[in-house]
Amino acid sequence: MAIDLTISVLTVPDLEPALRGHFSADAKRGAPWLFSQHREVPGDPGVYVWADPRGAVLYVGSAASLRQRLGREQGWVSAYEPAESWAVSVVHMLKHHQAEAWWVPTADLFEARELERRLIEWHRAVTGSAPPAAGWDAKKGSLRERAQSWAQGLWRTHFG
């Protein structure tokens, strides 16, 4: 029997102090930098956040190309049907919560990875925990992959 558990998560606007702090040293790019959602996803490196329709942050990631990464992930989420196939927990959570992607470009992948870690730690500092979704893949032959396959079979038995 599932029970509801309440955890605190930040919203996308709650990440603004971390963005301001990160980008404040680079005045030539302008501050504050805010997450975007209402324009074409750039091919630049950057950080992205998956959030539910209320803006609750579920996942923070970084990419060498925001357009390629988000295109791939949006495709996985939109195509995912748990009764027909099984996906890693992140895809399942994003689909279940009707998540939407937000992004901010960075100068390069190194900076994107640094900002990703900073945003996760900011989330942890404010709420006491990292965003709830973590890990896109289970490596072939890993304990996680085996556990995921086991959970898939059990899930299908109960819900599929």
Summary of the structure (lengths in Angstrom):
residues: 160
radius of gyration: 16.8
end to end distance: 16.5
largest distance: 56.6
contacts: 443
relative contact order: 0.19
helix: 46%
strand: 14%
